[in-house]
Amino acid sequence: MPDITAVPCPPTSAAEGRKDIRKEYVHLGRSEMVLLTSWWQREDGEFSLTARWPAPAVGLGYDQRMLTQTVRQSGLTLAHAAYGAPLSDHTVLNYFDFTVAPGFEVPADAPCDLAVEVTVKNAKTRGSRVISLDMDFRIFRDGRMAARAESEFGWLSTRVYRRLRGEHFEVDWNGWPLPDPVEPRTVGRSAPVDVVLSAGDHPRHWQLRNDVDNAVLYDHPVDHVPGLALMEAAHQAANAALYPVQFEPTTVTSAFERYAEFDRPCWIEAEVLPATPGETSVLVTATQDGETVFRSRLGGPCG
């Protein structure tokens, strides 16, 4: 897991060194969903970015979706702006682990500014094309580290991706059945549109629901369930498995094993694992057609 021990936030760079964030770099259609505000390069493989998060829903210290979106947007921005990954390439998320400082909160009544420091640990290229970046992300609020993440992004050309995806390269966007959501409070959300789980046929078992009105997760048409939607499903499943006990995980590891398709049911299952006193650990697995597509382990204090 990424180490959250004290790491100083580097001093702010001169304003003239900053570059604006292009909406195209973060693969978003809605400008209001772009959380990053600027980026610049400190030295080879070392980058700084700034971000602004909206106030979280009432009752939340922070919104995990803002954290995962910030990491996603940071990785994509650096890939395109600093490493020349073509905008036409298709992104592959291999793994995504993060640790959050216990008790981390953002203001409940106003947007919050954060600093993001990124180290590219390993950049793989084929010829002049970048094919993967393994990155370490440190997110700071008021000079103190709030979260740390590690993730590897990969890229495939359209020709290779089309061959890989076959008949799933194109989908009937929003043409799939949308099952009813579970009660929002049971999964740590406040509105039905934010709920990604529908009741399954036995305890701690749900069907993934892909509601495209959820603008945080489904900004634009894509050919498979977004990785961040699966991570949100894991977060909600862990909360549902422990409800009514409140759970805000501080350590999360996630592995993406196969693509999750929109046109067939994807099942989410949670298992509460043994943990040290005062801590909780939940393993969440997503399966489709009997195959595992995603695994996530979430841990932290509970109660």
Stockholm file with secondary structure:
# STOCKHOLM 1.0

chainA/1-303         MPDITAVPCPPTSAAEGRKDIRKEYVHLGRSEMVLLTSWWQREDGEFSLTARWPAPAVGLGYDQRMLTQTVRQSGLTLAHAAYGAPLSDHTVLNYFDFTVAPGFEVPADAPCDLAVEVTVKNAKTRGSRVISLDMDFRIFRDGRMAARAESEFGWLSTRVYRRLRGEHFEVDWNGWPLPDPVEPRTVGRSAPVDVVLSAGDHPRHWQLRNDVDNAVLYDHPVDHVPGLALMEAAHQAANAALYPVQFEPTTVTSAFERYAEFDRPCWIEAEVLPATPGETSVLVTATQDGETVFRSRLGGPCG
#=GR chainA/1-303 SS CCCCSCCCCCCCCCGGGCBCCCGGGGTCSCGGGCCEEEEEEEETTEEEEEEEECCCCTTCSSCHHHHHHHHHHHHHHHHHHTTCCCTTSEEEEEEEEEEECTTCCCCSSSCEEEEEEEEEEEEEEETTEEEEEEEEEEEEETTEEEEEEEEEEEEECHHHHHHHHGGGSSCCTTCSCCCCCCCGGGGTCSSGGGCCEEECSSTTEEEECCCTTCTTTCSSCCSSCCHHHHHHHHHHHHHHHHTTSCBCCSEEEEEECSCCCSSSCCEEEEEEECCCTTEEEEEEEEEETTEEEEEEEEEEEBC
#=GC SS_cons         CCCCSCCCCCCCCCGGGCBCCCGGGGTCSCGGGCCEEEEEEEETTEEEEEEEECCCCTTCSSCHHHHHHHHHHHHHHHHHHTTCCCTTSEEEEEEEEEEECTTCCCCSSSCEEEEEEEEEEEEEEETTEEEEEEEEEEEEETTEEEEEEEEEEEEECHHHHHHHHGGGSSCCTTCSCCCCCCCGGGGTCSSGGGCCEEECSSTTEEEECCCTTCTTTCSSCCSSCCHHHHHHHHHHHHHHHHTTSCBCCSEEEEEECSCCCSSSCCEEEEEEECCCTTEEEEEEEEEETTEEEEEEEEEEEBC
//
